């Protein structure tokens, strides 16, 4: 077999692999094969797209004379076909290099995944967090947020005349349970879960207030209400909040009572951290925050600055 035929055969194989593991196939892989398999497939996608790019260059070099003759004698429609093929190729390579959709990290972070699976390494960075040292080390606090004394106990306090956020500087987790004691004094607040800025802004938003209780899904600036319900918080009282994220399912408990059970079968977000958002003219306290993780744990921290998500 000649060198040209070998390159052509390898090019067809790499193209088939990159297409089969491309972004359009990720929802099927995610829901049918699971997260671990998706990670493996994204590795295959990355290397196959890189191989395809290299093989295309080699193919052009080996066939440069025939290609040049064709381009000189081709019509406008043929040139358009080449331009369209180039755009598609660049798009496939871009998705291979940039990482993935809905918060899945790029394949060269596989080492982080491996280390996250290792039982010998810690699974948390700053949890549990009770702020008893009077500090919020490892947290990024927006305007109006501070650690303050409340009845002799240090708590994380949010009080602002505009939307403002507080969040730990971590990249996030896949399956995890978030627990916290919360106290709403006025207005409302959000707990954003599976928040991610890569490759675009995405999160679930749990809205809590004396008159509000709802779950939204936000991707970039588009928010979709998924489920609502009757108000569950009482002003000036401490409540134990628990949010359980398992695959596409979200469960919310308040004071050990189930309040929400929702499965996102449409466009599920499966990775990310959490943030607290305080609404304008609102005040809320947070304490005894804990995160327990499932099969995959925390990745290497990548500080980001999530945008508050108004209702």
Buried (B, 14 or more C-beta within 10 A) or exposed (E): EEEEEEBBEBBEBBBEBBBBBBBEBBBEBBBEEEBEEBBBBBBBBBBBBBBBBBBBEBBEEBBEEEBEEEEEEEEEEEEEEEEEEEEEBEEBBEBBBEBBBBBBBBBEBBEBBEBBEEEEEEBBEBBEBBBEEEEBEEBBBBEBBEBBEBEEBBBBBBBBEEBBBBBBBBBBBBBBBBBBBBBBBBBBBBBBBBBBBBBEBBBBBBBBBBEBBBBBBBBEEEBEEBBEEEEBBEEEEBBBBBBBBBBBBBBBBBEEEEBBEBEBEEEBBBBBBBBBBBBEEBBBBBBBBBBBBBEBBBBEBBEBEBBBBEB
